[in-house]
Amino acid sequence: MLRSISLLIMRIGTGLLLVVWGLVRVVGERGEMLADKYYSGVGSQAVFQLAFGWAEIVLGLLVVLGLFRKYTLAGSALILVGGALPIWRHFLDPFGEYLHEDANILFFPSITVAGAALALIAFHEFDRLALDNVFGKKKSSDSA
């Protein structure tokens, strides 16, 4: 049971992080500023930020619920691991002593979030509290 609860907590945490980041993109211009600052302006256009923000919100909610995990967990990992790659310097030098001066210690947990997203994929068969697993059991018991 501890394994299922742990996976549920990881799913809720990574899913809600996607929802929060989606809201950052949808509400205001923060997403554009962050894209300019940390991702060399890639995807900083307002229409892209709006579309990507809504996609993150929907994806995050599906991850939290544990629906369509074959696709949603892969999408979540793509975003969370992909988002961690450009900020690698913050993992190696979180205090900004050697690699850069604009260090942000708050980026350091991104490596943990990326690992959690990958762990959810690796251990998806043990996530007994995901709704698609619950619906799958009901469907298979109905056909038996």
C-alpha positions in Angstrom: 0.0 0.0 0.0 2.9 2.4 0.7 4.1 2.0 -2.9 0.6 3.0 -4.2 0.4 6.0 -1.9 4.0 7.1 -2.8 3.1 6.9 -6.5 -0.1 8.8 -5.8 1.8 11.6 -4.0 4.3 11.8 -6.9 1.5 11.9 -9.4 -0.3 14.7 -7.5 2.9 16.6 -7.1 4.1 16.5 -10.7 0.6 17.0 -12.0 -0.1 20.0 -9.9 3.3 21.5 -10.8 2.2 21.3 -14.5 -1.1 23.0 -13.5 0.7 25.8 -11.7 3.2 26.4 -14.5 0.3 26.3 -17.0 -1.5 29.0 -14.9 1.7 31.1 -14.9 1.6 31.0 -18.7 -2.1 31.6 -19.1 -2.4 34.4 -16.5 -0.2 37.4 -17.2 3.1 37.7 -19.0 5.2 35.7 -16.6 5.6 32.8 -19.0 7.0 35.1 -21.7 9.5 36.6 -19.3 10.7 33.2 -18.0 11.1 31.9 -21.6 13.2 34.9 -22.5 15.3 34.7 -19.4 15.9 30.9 -19.0 15.2 29.4 -22.5 16.8 32.0 -24.8 13.4 33.3 -25.8 12.3 30.0 -27.3 8.5 29.9 -27.2 8.2 33.4 -25.7 5.4 34.4 -28.1 2.2 35.2 -26.3 0.0 32.9 -28.4 2.4 30.0 -27.8 2.5 30.6 -24.1 -1.3 30.7 -24.0 -1.7 27.4 -25.9 1.1 25.7 -24.1 -0.2 26.9 -20.7 -3.7 25.4 -21.4 -2.1 22.2 -22.6 -0.1 22.0 -19.3 -3.2 22.6 -17.2 -5.1 19.8 -19.0 -2.1 17.5 -18.9 -1.5 18.2 -15.2 -5.1 17.5 -14.3 -5.0 14.2 -16.2 -1.8 13.2 -14.4 -3.3 14.0 -11.0 -6.3 11.9 -11.8 -4.2 9.1 -13.3 -6.1 9.0 -16.6 -4.6 8.0 -20.0 -1.2 7.4 -18.2 0.4 5.8 -21.2 0.3 9.2 -22.8 0.0 11.7 -20.0 3.0 10.4 -18.0 5.1 10.5 -21.1 4.0 14.1 -21.9 4.6 15.1 -18.3 8.1 13.6 -18.3 8.9 15.3 -21.6 7.9 18.7 -20.2 9.5 18.2 -16.7 12.8 16.6 -17.9 12.9 18.9 -20.9 12.4 21.9 -18.7 15.2 20.8 -16.3 17.8 20.3 -19.0 18.4 24.0 -19.9 19.0 24.8 -16.2 21.6 22.2 -15.6 24.0 24.8 -14.3 21.8 25.4 -11.3 22.1 21.7 -10.3 25.9 21.7 -10.5 26.4 25.1 -8.9 23.3 26.0 -7.0 25.0 28.9 -5.1 26.5 30.5 -8.2 30.1 30.1 -7.1 31.7 28.7 -10.3 29.5 28.4 -13.3 27.3 31.5 -13.3 26.4 34.5 -11.1 22.6 34.4 -11.5 22.2 31.2 -9.5 18.7 30.4 -8.3 18.6 27.8 -5.5 14.9 27.3 -6.2 15.8 25.5 -9.5 17.6 22.8 -7.7 14.5 20.7 -6.9 13.8 20.4 -10.6 16.1 17.5 -10.8 13.9 15.7 -8.2 10.8 16.5 -10.1 12.3 15.2 -13.3 13.3 12.0 -11.5 9.7 11.7 -10.1 8.3 12.0 -13.6 10.5 9.2 -14.9 9.8 7.0 -11.8 6.0 7.3 -12.5 6.6 5.8 -15.9 8.9 3.1 -14.6 6.5 2.0 -11.9 3.2 2.7 -13.5 2.0 -0.8 -13.1 2.2 -0.4 -9.3 0.0 2.8 -9.3 -3.1 1.0 -8.2 -4.8 4.3 -7.2 -4.8 5.8 -10.7 -8.3 6.2 -12.2 -7.4 4.4 -15.4 -6.2 1.4 -13.4 -9.5 1.5 -11.4 -11.6 1.8 -14.6 -9.5 -1.0 -16.2 -10.2 -3.3 -13.3 -14.0 -2.6 -13.5 -14.0 -3.1 -17.3 -12.1 -6.4 -17.0 -14.4 -7.7 -14.2 -17.5 -6.7 -16.2 -16.3 -8.8 -19.2 -15.5 -11.8 -17.0 
